[in-house]
Each structure stands twice: as structure tokens, then as C-alpha cells.
């Protein structure tokens, strides 16, 4: 009578390999989704604070979602008066305070196409998003220099992170297919670098707004995040509220999983040194 055979359970090494691949895919997907999406922060307006600070009445449209401010030509500081001469064309247009959401690359209004079309009948520009890589002349002139530098740094760090992630996928695939221990070890180091640059990006995006709030700093009169069309008084920018959104949560989760994936790849290279990958699969 033949002894009954028990089903073989997966080897622990094979389970570790599968867990490493799942962890790597999750980390790569989260980081790419966070970097390529545009919901890192949301810009909203405190309606009561806006009405208290504004010298002219605010006309609320779309059930209080958007505020329309008529242009004012008198009053203001000497710096504002100087801007009236330089930006007289923008002063002739009404300004709209709108909710917005932005990412590393762009800042877009949080309105549907139908709402934008309706607002276009009362002078709302049809522009939906502002690209930080190619901003219009008004935003380029009025945006604070330190804020521009931080935005450019975040874009650079995110690009480096994407490049490292793409290279790590090819190196890791090559290392597993060709049983190259050094390539597997390099993959672990590359994921650690990707997590580091993603951490830089997250920190810069966070500090860009926290420094603004801590110093109670307001930008000079001109188009800014949350303002579309004409220009508004500098005091109105204090009524803005910035809230972190789901893309930043994806980013923090991706950084954590990338660090864990880096550790898993390094441990995998140690395992392969004593047990070839073919023996793990057998």
C-alpha cells in the first residue's frame, strides 16, 4: 500500500519572492499615481473672511461656489498703485475667487465644464488649468520668487523619482530573469533612492504652504492660486484655505512601501546568494 502524499506547501523563499514583487508593484503604482495626479492640495475660500476683507461687494455664483469681484481703480498702497499702471488691462477685468486643486505640475479650478461655460457668460476666462512649467505672463510676474523655486525643486525631485522607478523595473526584471545577484541588490538601492526623492517632493510641497502661513505672508496684488481673471487686493489672499488632498496620502504611502520594497530586494539578494532563484521556484 503506497503511503499517501501530502501536498507540498510553497517554499518560504518563493513566498518571500512573491511578497517582494507585490510590495514593489504597490509602491511603484502609488508613487506614480501620486506624482502624475493633481490633487496634492485643495484651495478654498473662507466666505466670511473674504467679505470682511473686501472693499467691494462679492457677487456669489453657482450657489456660493464662486465669487465675482468687480475691479477697483482707486485706493491701495503705493505698490498696488504701481501695479495698476503696469497691469491696467487686468484691472479692467472682474476677478473670480474659485475653489482649486493642484499637484506638482498644475493648478486647476474645481469646476465642471458646464459650470465653466455658464460662468463664461459673466466674464469668466475659459482657462481651466495653470501649468507651472509654462505659466502665463501674469502668474510668472506676480508669483513669489521663493515659491517658484520651491515649485521647481518639487518638479525636479518628482522627475528624478520617476526616472529611478522606471530604471529599477528594468534592472529588477533583468536580475530575476538572469539570476544576477548584483542587479537585484542595485534594485533595492534604487527603490531607496526613489523613496528619498519622493520624500523630498512631499516635504517641499508641505513647506511651500506652511512657510506662507507661518510668516503670515501675502503675495502682492496679482493673479494667484484661487484667483482667476483680474487682480484682487492683497488682503483678500488671507481668506484662502489650503488643505492636503488624497494625492499626498498616496505619496506618503508610496514612500513607506518603497522603503519596505528596498529592504525586501536587499534581503532577496542575500537569499539568492545562498539559494539560486531556480531552486526557489523548483
C-alpha positions in Angstrom: 0.0 0.0 0.0 1.5 3.3 -1.1 1.8 6.0 1.5 -0.4 9.0 0.8 1.4 12.1 -0.4 0.8 15.3 1.4 0.5 18.4 -0.9 3.7 20.4 -1.0 3.4 23.9 0.5 5.2 26.8 -1.2 8.8 27.2 -0.2 9.3 30.1 2.2 11.8 31.6 -0.4 9.1 31.5 -3.1 6.6 33.2 -0.8 9.2 35.9 0.0 9.8 36.5 -3.7 6.1 36.8 -4.4 5.7 39.2 -1.4 8.6 41.3 -2.7 7.0 41.6 -6.2 3.6 42.6 -4.8 5.2 45.2 -2.5 7.2 46.6 -5.4 4.2 46.9 -7.7 2.2 48.6 -4.9 5.0 51.1 -4.2 5.6 51.8 -7.8 1.9 52.3 -8.5 1.3 54.6 -5.5 4.3 56.8 -6.3 3.4 57.1 -10.0 -0.2 57.8 -9.2 0.7 60.5 -6.6 3.2 62.3 -8.9 1.0 62.2 -12.0 -2.2 63.3 -10.3 -3.2 66.8 -9.5 -4.9 66.6 -6.0 -1.9 67.3 -3.7 -3.7 70.3 -2.3 -7.1 72.0 -2.4 -7.7 75.7 -2.3 -10.9 77.0 -0.8 -12.1 80.4 0.5 -13.4 81.5 3.8 -16.5 83.3 2.7 -17.0 85.3 5.9 -13.3 86.4 6.0 -13.5 87.3 2.3 -16.5 89.5 2.7 -14.9 91.3 5.7 -11.6 92.0 4.0 -13.0 93.0 0.6 -13.6 96.7 -0.1 -16.2 96.0 -2.8 -19.2 93.6 -2.5 -18.7 90.0 -3.7 -21.3 88.5 -6.0 -21.7 84.8 -5.3 -22.4 82.5 -8.2 -23.2 78.8 -8.5 -24.9 78.6 -5.1 -21.9 80.3 -3.4 -19.3 78.2 -5.0 -17.6 81.1 -7.0 -17.3 84.8 -6.0 -17.2 87.6 -8.6 -15.3 90.8 -7.5 -15.6 93.9 -9.7 -12.4 95.8 -10.5 -11.4 98.7 -8.3 -9.3 101.6 -9.6 -8.8 103.7 -6.5 -7.1 103.4 -3.2 -4.4 100.9 -2.2 -0.8 101.1 -1.3 1.9 102.6 -3.4 3.0 99.2 -4.6 -0.6 98.5 -5.6 -0.8 101.8 -7.4 2.3 100.9 -9.3 0.8 97.7 -10.4 -2.3 99.5 -11.6 -0.2 101.2 -14.2 1.7 98.0 -15.2 -1.3 95.7 -15.2 -4.1 98.1 -16.2 -5.5 95.6 -18.6 -6.0 93.0 -15.9 -7.6 95.7 -13.7 -10.3 96.3 -16.2 -11.5 92.7 -15.8 -13.5 91.2 -12.9 -11.8 88.8 -10.6 -13.2 85.4 -9.7 -12.4 83.6 -6.4 -12.8 79.9 -7.1 -12.0 76.6 -5.4 -9.0 74.9 -7.0 -7.0 71.7 -6.7 -3.3 71.4 -7.7 -0.5 69.0 -8.0 3.2 69.2 -8.7 2.6 70.3 -12.3 -0.6 72.2 -12.5 -3.2 74.1 -10.6 -6.8 73.7 -11.9 -10.2 75.1 -11.0 -12.5 72.7 -9.2 -15.4 73.3 -11.6 -17.0 71.2 -14.3 -17.0 72.1 -18.0 -20.7 73.0 -17.7 -20.0 75.3 -14.8 -17.1 77.0 -16.6 -19.3 77.5 -19.7 -22.0 79.1 -17.5 -19.5 81.4 -15.8 -18.1 82.4 -19.2 -21.3 84.4 -19.8 -20.3 86.7 -17.0 -16.7 87.2 -18.0 -15.0 84.1 -16.6 -12.0 83.1 -18.6 -12.2 79.7 -20.2 -8.8 78.7 -19.0 -9.1 75.6 -16.8 -5.6 74.9 -15.5 -2.3 76.7 -15.0 0.8 74.8 -15.8 3.7 75.5 -13.5 6.2 74.5 -16.2 4.7 77.1 -18.7 2.8 79.7 -16.7 1.2 82.7 -18.3 2.9 86.1 -18.0 0.7 87.4 -15.2 1.3 84.4 -12.9 5.0 84.4 -13.8 5.4 88.0 -12.7 3.3 88.0 -9.6 4.2 84.7 -8.1 6.8 85.0 -5.2 10.3 84.1 -6.2 10.8 81.7 -3.3 7.6 79.9 -4.1 8.7 79.5 -7.8 12.0 78.0 -6.6 10.3 75.5 -4.3 7.8 74.5 -7.1 10.7 73.9 -9.5 12.5 71.9 -6.9 9.5 69.7 -6.3 9.1 69.1 -10.1 12.8 68.2 -10.4 12.6 65.7 -7.5 9.5 64.1 -8.8 11.0 63.7 -12.3 14.1 62.1 -10.8 11.9 59.8 -8.8 10.0 58.7 -11.9 13.3 58.0 -13.8 14.6 55.9 -10.9 11.4 53.9 -10.7 11.5 53.2 -14.4 15.1 52.1 -14.3 14.5 50.0 -11.2 11.8 48.0 -13.0 14.1 47.0 -15.9 17.1 46.3 -13.6 15.0 44.2 -11.2 13.4 42.2 -14.1 16.9 41.6 -15.6 18.2 40.5 -12.2 15.5 37.9 -11.6 15.5 36.5 -15.1 19.3 36.3 -15.4 19.9 35.3 -11.8 22.1 38.4 -11.3 22.5 39.0 -7.6 24.2 42.3 -8.1 21.3 43.6 -10.2 18.8 42.6 -7.5 20.9 44.4 -4.9 21.0 47.5 -7.1 17.2 47.4 -7.5 16.9 47.6 -3.7 19.2 50.6 -3.6 17.3 52.3 -6.5 14.0 51.9 -4.6 15.6 53.5 -1.6 16.7 56.4 -3.8 13.2 56.7 -5.2 11.7 56.9 -1.7 14.3 59.6 -0.8 13.4 61.8 -3.7 9.7 61.3 -3.2 10.2 62.3 0.4 11.9 65.5 -0.8 8.9 66.2 -3.0 6.4 65.7 -0.2 8.4 67.9 2.2 8.8 70.7 -0.4 5.1 70.7 -1.2 4.2 70.8 2.5 6.7 73.5 3.4 5.6 75.7 0.4 2.3 76.4 2.1 3.3 76.0 5.8 6.0 78.7 5.4 3.4 81.0 3.8 1.1 80.5 6.8 3.7 80.7 9.5 5.1 84.0 8.3 1.6 85.4 7.6 3.0 86.3 4.2 0.7 87.5 1.5 1.6 87.9 -2.2 1.4 91.3 -3.8 -1.6 92.3 -5.7 -2.0 90.0 -8.7 -3.3 86.6 -10.0 -2.6 83.9 -7.5 -3.8 80.4 -6.6 -7.6 80.6 -6.2 -8.0 83.8 -8.2 -8.9 83.7 -11.9 -9.3 86.7 -14.3 -8.4 90.1 -12.9 -6.4 91.0 -9.8 -7.6 91.4 -6.3 -6.5 93.3 -3.2 -3.6 91.7 -1.4 -5.6 91.4 1.9 -8.1 89.0 0.2 -5.5 86.3 -0.1 -5.6 85.9 3.7 -9.1 84.3 3.3 -7.7 81.3 1.3 -7.6 77.9 3.0 -5.1 75.2 1.8 -5.9 71.5 2.6 -3.8 68.5 1.7 -5.7 66.1 -0.5 -5.5 62.3 -1.4 -2.5 62.6 -3.8 -0.3 63.5 -0.8 -1.7 60.5 1.1 -0.7 58.3 -1.9 2.7 59.9 -1.8 3.3 59.1 1.9 2.1 55.6 1.4 4.3 55.2 -1.6 7.4 56.4 0.3 6.7 53.9 3.1 6.2 51.0 0.7 9.2 51.9 -1.4 11.4 51.8 1.7 10.0 48.4 2.6 10.4 47.2 -1.0 14.1 48.4 -0.9 14.6 46.3 2.2 12.9 43.3 0.6 15.1 43.5 -2.5 18.2 43.7 -0.4 17.2 40.7 1.6 16.3 38.9 -1.6 19.8 39.4 -2.9 21.2 37.8 0.3 18.8 34.8 -0.1 19.8 34.3 -3.8 23.5 34.3 -2.8 22.9 31.0 -0.9 20.0 29.7 -3.0 19.6 30.4 -6.7 16.3 31.7 -7.9 15.8 28.4 -9.9 16.0 26.5 -6.7 13.4 28.8 -5.1 10.9 28.2 -7.9 11.6 24.4 -8.0 
